[in-house]
């Protein structure tokens, strides 16, 4: 029996960062990974999509160079070259993670681990045990059960990121983060993009006003949206859906299924343990501890917050919990970004959610068009919405869309972690000219 202090199953941002931190704290770690290092985020998620987004943004900049006083031309590109650039970046980062996991105290096993009992896992016939086990198995794509489905038309975000034949007509089912990012990317690259969404508005986590404004911007760029629409079938080169009692159809070369993700709880032997879980994920407390002492679950698999950086911070907190070291990591303050063009971001609850909870709020808004740097950048489209407690002035949330809105929201996230008030924010010097100085003026 192989023994270490901590076993980690999965090498995504939660897994590998947790392994490195645990080793730094003097613990011996065995980490298992059945696929490529880096998990979904590095291989088929955050990094690949942002690589695509940058290429698409460059195409858009060249095409619209006239607004910067330059000669605009129609850019030429091959999708295969964008994919090759993405693959190179992913490979470079995989090597960096491999270097991290080669540190003293860490043993990397490139095999799938499955539970034998509460504190024992098996990989390739070998058994491993530890007093503390961290499950970081991530998530995978959800899909819809349809009357008719032509698999040859269907793409997931994984397969779309490796597609080398450009889809001239792309239909995206789902207007969440994944759907909206790909809608923005492929519209900028020149595809005809249609988004079909069951809900009334895109990206439910965003403030409704911000989400609507972002959708309207993408509509102006040529993305067609069908909201409150239920997809019925994908066949014969068309996507058919029901909207307000009528059945409509849109022609498509390819269809991206982007209806969310589900925790990876199958195939890891959890049924051989006492761990409480279901299809919605592994049940954990605020320390990411399951109902089995010494067994934790972090990241997408616990479904608390399906974000790479959430997995990382949960993992760091778990290590601190294991070694008995206190921290001030606030997992309730979790910023998120949507890398459309323009991008959007948020931290904290929406104005509607806070009011529904009976919180008396003060709302401040600032439009990008009033900011000198935004105008100089030709990025006048955008808005920041800051919500504070009307009585104490404490900042409760920030939702925004516009150029570098993720950076703006990150500043607010840091301030929220330190219970900053609007008055204190207004007394903080901001560089001029920057986009972030809008916060000081809001």
N, C-alpha and C positions, 0 to 999 in steps of 0.2 A: 504493500500500500504506500503510495506517494503522499507525503504530508507537507503542507505549507501553512502559513498563517492565514492567508486569504486566497480563495479561488474566485476568479472573475470569468464569467461566461459571456463573451462578446468583446470585440475590440473597436467599437465605435468611439465617438468622443467621450462618452461616459466611461467605457471600459478602459481604454488606454490611458486616459488622463488620471483615472482613479488608480490604476496600477502604478504609474509613475509617482504619484503622490504617496501611496502606501509604502513603496520602496524607499522613498525619501525619508519617511517617518520610521524606517527601520524594520518594516514588515517584509516577510518573504511572500511572494505572490506567484501563483500559477494562473496564467490567462489563456483561455481557449478561443480560437477563432477558426471556424470551418471554411470561411471564404477569404476574400481579400481583407487586409488590415484597413481599418478606418470606418467600417460599417456603411450604412446607407448614406450618411452625410457626405463622406469623402467620395464614395464610388458612384453613387447614382442619385445623390441629393444635393445638398447645399453647394458644394464646390463645383460640380459639373454644371448645374443650372446657372450659377453666377458667372462661370466662364462663358457659357452661351449668351447670357445677358449682356456681358461686356462687348462681345462681338456684335450683337444686335444693336447695341447702343452706338457703336462706332459706325455701323451702316447708316443708322438714323442721323448721326451727326454729319456724315459726308453728304447725305441726300438733302439735308436742310442747312447746309453751310452758308447759304445766302443771308440768313438771319444774323450771322456773325461778320457780314461784310466780305465774305469769301465767295468764290465761284463754286456753285453746287454742281455735282455730277452724280450720275446714277452709279452707285458702287457695284462692283462685280465680286462675286464670291462663289466658292464651292462649299457646300455643307460638309463634305468629307474633310476639308481642311480645318473647319471649326471643330469637328469631332476629333481630329488628330491632335489639335492644340489642347483640347480638353483631356484627352488620354495622356498626353505628356505631363500635364500639370498634376493629374491624379497619380500617375506613377511616381512623380517626384515626391509628392506628399506621403505616399505609401512608404517610400524608402525612409522618409524622416520619422514616421511612426515606428518602423522596424528598428531604427537606431534608438529611439526612446525605450522600446521594449527589450533592448539588449543590455540594459543597465543592470548592474549587480543587484541581486535580490529578486529579479523577475525571470520567470521561465515561461516562454511562449510555446504553446502547443498548437500547431496548425491542424487541429482535428476538431470534430464536433464532440461536444461534451453532453452527456445525458445523465440525469439523476438516477441513481440506484436506490438511494434512500435520502433522508433529510440532509445528511452531511457528506454524502459520497457521490461522486460522479464518475462516469466511465467514458474513456475515449480510446478507440482503436484497441480494445481489449485490456487496456491498463486502467487501474482504479486510482482515484485521487480523493483525498479528504482534507478538510480544513475546518477549524472552529467557526470561521466566518466565510460565507459564500455570497457573492454579489452577482445577481442575474441581470445581465445587460444585453438581452437578445434582440432588442429593437422592435421593429414593426414591418409590415408588408402591405401591399396594395389591397384595398377593398375593391369589389366589383359589384355590378348590378345584376340581378336575375331578370333577364329579358325574355320576351316571347320568342324573338328570333335574334340570333347574334352571329354575324359573320366574323369569325376569328381573324381572317386575313386582313380585315380593315382595322382591327383593334391594336392600340398601342398602350403601354403603360409609360410612366415617366422614365423607367429604366430603358425600355427599348427605344423610346423617342430620342434619348440622349446618344444613341449609337446609330441612328438612322442616317444614311448617307444620300438617299434619294429624297430630294426636297419635296415635301407635300404641298402642292399648290392650294389645295382646299382642305383645311384642317378644322374638324369639329372637336370641341373640347366639352366633355360631359363633366360639369362641376366647376363652380366659380369660387373655390377656396383658394388657399395660397398657391398650391401647385398649378391649378388651372389658370389662375390669373397671371402667374409668372410666365407660363408657356404661351398664353394668349398674347402677352406683350412682346415676348421674344420673336415669335414667328410672324406676327403682324409687321414688326419692324424689318424682318428679313424679306417681307414681300408676299407672304401667304395670305389667302383669304381665310380669315379666322372667324368662326362662330362658336359662341359659348352657350350651352344649354344648362340651366341651373334650376333645381327644384324650389329653392327658397326665394324669398322676395328680394333679397339683396345679396351682394357678393361679400365674402370674407366676414362671417358673423362676429368674429372677435373684435373687429374694428368698430369704432363709433359710426353709427348709421350715416351721419352727415358726411364724414370723411370717406366712407365706403362708396356712397353714391357719387360723390365728386370724382373719385378715382375711376369709377366705372364710366362716368360721362367723358372723362379725358380719353380713355381707351376707345370709347365709341367714336369720338372725333378723329381718332387715329385710324379708324376703319374696322374695329372689332365689332361684330354684331352680337348682341346679347338677346337671349330669350329667357327671361326670368319667370319663376313660378311655372316651370315646364317639366313634365315627367316623361323621361325617355321610355319608349315602348319597344322599339326594335332598331337594330343596326344591321342592315342587309341591302343588297343590290345597289351599293354605292350611295346609300342614303341613311340618314339618322331620322327616325320618326319619333315624334313626341306629342304629348297632349298639353295644350295650353288654353286655359279658360274655356274648356269644353270642346275645343276644336283640335283635330289632329293635323299637325303640320309636319313637313319634312324638309331637310336640308341636304344637298348633295355634299359628299365628302370623298376625298381620296384616302384619308386616314382619320381615325377617331381616337383621341386620347381619353382614356377613362381616368378621371381625377376626382373620385368621390370619397377620398379620405384614405386613412390607413388603419390597420388593426394590429394590436399587440401580438408579437410572436410567442405564443404560449404552447403551441403544438410541436411535438417532435423532440422535446427536451426532457422527457421522462418525469414531468411534474406530477403525473398521475401516480408515480411511485413514492410520492412524498406526502407530507401532511400540509403542504403549502396551499393556502386558500387562493383560488384563482377561477376565472371563467373567461369567456370570449372577450370580455371588456378589459381584461388585464389581470395582473397580480395585485392582490389587495395589500397595501402597505399603510403604515402610520406616518406621522410627520418626520420620522427619522429614516423613512424608506425601509423600515423593518417589517418583514412579513409576520404572520402568526407563528412562525417557527423561529425560536431564538437563534440568533447568529446568521440568519438567512435574510438577505436584503434584495430588493429589486429597484433598479434605477432606470430612468429614461423612458422611451416609448412603451416598454413592456408593462409599466405600471399605469400608463395612460393618464397620468396627472397633467402633464404638459409635454406635448410631443414636439420638443425643440432640442436641438443638439446641445445648446448651452445649458438647458435645464438638466439634461443627463449629466453633463460635466459637474455642475454645481451640486447636484444631488449626490454624485459619487464622492466628491470632496467632503461633503457633510457626513456621509456614511463612514468614511475613514476616521474622521474626527470622533464620531460616535463610538467606533470600535476601540480607539485608543484612549477614550475618555478625555478628549481635548475639546473645550468649548469653542464655539465660533459664533459669529453674528450674521451668518449667511441667511438671508430672508428669501426663502423660495416662493413666497407669495408675490414678490416684486420681480416679475419676469418679463423683460422687454422682448418684443418680437418685431421682425421686419418682413416686408413683402417686397421683393426686388423686381417690381414692374418698372416701367418707365413712364411717368415718374414713380419713384418708390414710395412706399407707405410704411408706417411703423406705429407701434403702440406699446404702452406700459400702463397697467392698472385697468380698472373697470371703466366701462363707458358711462357717459352722463346718465343715460337711461337706466342702467343697472344701479347706479348709486342712488338715484331718485327713488327707484322702486324699493330700495332698502331703507328709505326714509331719511337719507342723508341730505342735509341742506347744503347745496353746493354753490360755488362761485365759478362761473365759466368765463375764460378769457380766450379770445381768438386773434390770430395774426395772419394776414395774407402775405404770401411771398412777394406779390407785386409792389409792396411798399418798401422792399429791401433792396438797397443798392447793389449788393453782391449778386443777388438773384437776377436782377436786371442785366448786370454785366455778363453773367453766365448764360443769358438767354433762357433762364429757368424761372419765369414769372408765375408759372402755374403751381400753386401749392397753398396749403393752409396748416397752421398749428392750432390745436385746440387743447388748452390746459384747464384742468378741473381741480379746484381746491375746496377744502372744507370752509364753508362760509363763516364759521365761528372762529376756528383756530387759525385759518389761513394755510394749514398744512396742505402741501401738494398731494393730490390723490391719484391723478392719472394724466397722461398726455397721449393724444392720438393725432397723427399728422400724415399728410402726403405732400410730396414735393421732393426736389433734389436733396440728397443727403439727409432725408428725414430720419433715417435710422440713427445717424450720428446725433441729431438733435434729441431724439427720444432717449438715447443712451445717456446723455447728460442729465436729463430729468430722472431717469431710473436711478442713477447714482445719488442724486439729491434726495429722492424719495427714501433711499436706504438710510439716509441720515436725517429723516423727518424734517426736511427743509420747508419753510413757509414761502409764500409769494413775496412777502416783504424782504426776506433774506435773499431770495433770488434776485430781486430788483437791486439789491445793494452789492451784487457781485459784478466786478468789472469783466466785460466781454470785449474781445478784439474787434475792432472795426477796420475794414468791412468784412463781416462774415455772415453766414446764414444764422449761426447760433446766437448772434446778438439780438435776434428777434425775441428770444426768451427774456432778455433783460428789459425789453420794451413792452412786452405783452401786458 
